[in-house]
Amino acid sequence: MRSLWGLLLWCAALPVWAAHGYALWGDLKYPAGFAHFDYVNPDAPKGGELRLVSNLRVSTFDKYNPFTLRGSAPAYLSALMFESLLIGSLDETASGYGLLAESVEVAPDGLSAVFRLRREARFHNGSPVLAKDVKHSFEVLMGPHTSPAYKTLLADVAGLDVLDERTVRYRFSRPNRELPLTVGGLPVFSHEWGQGKPFDQVVMDTPIGSGPYRIGPVRFGKDITYVRDPNYWGRDLNVRRGTVNFDRITVKIYKDNTARLEALKAGEFDMMRFFSAGDWTRRVTGRRFDSGELVKGEFQHRLPSGFQSFVLNTRRDKLKDPRVREALGLAFDFEWMNRMLFYNSYQRVTGLFGNTACQARGEPSAQERALLEPWRDRLPAAVFGPMYQPPRTDGEHSLRDNLRRAKALLAAAGWTVQDGVLRNAQGEAMVLEYLDSNEAGARIVMPWARNLEKLGIRLIYRAVDFALFQQRLREFDFDITTIAFQGTHNPGSEYADLFGSQAARTPDSGNLAGVSHPAVDALIDRMSAARTQAELLPACRALDRVIAYGHYLIPQWTAPTHRIAYNQWRLARPQTVPPYIQGEDWVMFTWWAK
């Protein structure tokens, strides 16, 4: 029998009040007891099939476990089969509403968050979702067999306590307003999934999640079908009303982009999102488009632009000097490329936080300067001036002028042209390798390579299969590659995985550029610990400046719309397009079959 003192302590640990959701900076848009999200059709019919195509760069999959390091899982498996304590809405940022959890309470000191699970929540095998499953999932994700990004993201989580059968408390080592959303968004899976095995040996075991879909028919190398769970526990929740409308979602697999495009034209699937401006402008045509069966839609969004970039691996001796890295960027002619290859459909990426309040502009504010000042001796002087702008080749600017600047920077770094080849004092030639997972990227890289030749630099294009590409990235075995980094309106501890010093030394981390700088670490800490937007914005803007003037990345391009071709004879969609749609997820969860 629990002692009186123990009982009092236990009761004190439980929330005095609890909310139906959590907002990072202010009030939630949707009040307690709301009927449904505004952007869904609450009366959408259920049934039918959605046929999608996998946009992954692999021809097939070899595991059902999306969390382990090795192998490739099927597209969309995580989103369809695993749920989290909280779920976000598509018409606001930095908020989460109860999904597996019926309530969340964040302690006044910001050092803990308590989640109360819904009694009706069930896994696919019929067992209830309990606190022990939440604890098991957290501990597995923090273990040795999953991506180190989880460890970095959850570095400020001190632990998880099971308060009772359906109540958990996450403890934080320091106040961090983002952490309740972070832990609330972690996938939860049954402790029975792969029970008795090390997690890296849980490969083809059917996942035991709580999501609306289960794995149905599978044809390896061809397609996988997810079937709606007829006993899905959450179908009547307000956060699920008007969503999860298809009985089946089939994801087809093709080996290359040309095959995908031709299959769309042949009517083999219903929807395809386009990332190639050339395909979208010139090749999305044919009989089914002429008849109106297939239509092209460009859907505006207010998502962060992200920072798709060429990544320069500063672990390589030739790329350690920021002057060399800046020179490489000066040889990249975005304006020519946008005009000649992209039909002027893209905008240049200008920093880490484009299209958000965190984007740095103009001169640094007094608050930004205060954060940067302790590191003045270790930062370029330009960081304290106007925000970096990528070089241009239009108007008053020209590629010739940029190459002259690049030549001067290279000379200052000890590299000079000898018999047409750029060499250092030891006579070593400047030869770099660009690593890609397929040959399609050559059309993007070769114009840049031709410009680099004018500086005496040889850039070798190396295309390898996706498995080897992943392996080399995990081991940081590359000179240059391209990564499409996701953006965010509310950056925090996840940036330690992208740019933190510890991540730079951790294989398979997200810090591909090898950034290791105390100023960067300090600014990420300030972002993570921000209690208000007024504290967050100077920190993220200062970080934006430091990374930009470090020339770790050569910014590429972004588009303000989602380009989607879809079969309007088979699919219907809500009238309202939410501002923060995520492409395929929007279709899978809110559209329906005609």
Secondary structure, 3 states (H helix, E strand, C coil): CCCHHHHHHHHHHCCCCCECEEECCCCCCCCCCCCCCCCCCCCCCCCCEEEEECCCCCCCCCCCCCCECCCCCCCCHHHHHCECCEECCCCCCCEEEECCEEEEEECCCCCEEEEEECCCCECCCCCECCHHHHHHHHHHHCCCCECHHHHHHCCCEEEEEEEECCEEEEEECCCCCCHHHHHHCCCECCCCCCCCCCHHHCCCCCCCCCCCEEEEEEECCCEEEEEECCCCCCCCCCCCCCCCCCCEEEEECCCCHHHHHHHHHCCCCCEEEECCHHHHHHHCCCHHHHHCCEEEEEEECCCCCCCCEEEECCCCHHHCCHHHHHHHHHCCCHHHHHHHCCCCCCEECCCCCCCCCCCCCCCCCHHHHHHHHHHHHHCCHHHHCCCCCCCCCCCCCCHHHHHHHHHHHHHHCCCEEECCEEECCCCCECEEEEEECCHHHHHHHHHHHHHHHCCCCEEEEEECCHHHHHHHHHCCCCCEEEECCCCCCCCCCHHHHHHCHHHHCCCCCCCCCCCCCHHHHHHHHHHHHCCCHHHHHHHHHHHHHHHHHHCCEEECEECCEEEEEEECCCEECCCCCCCCCCCHHHHHHHCEEC
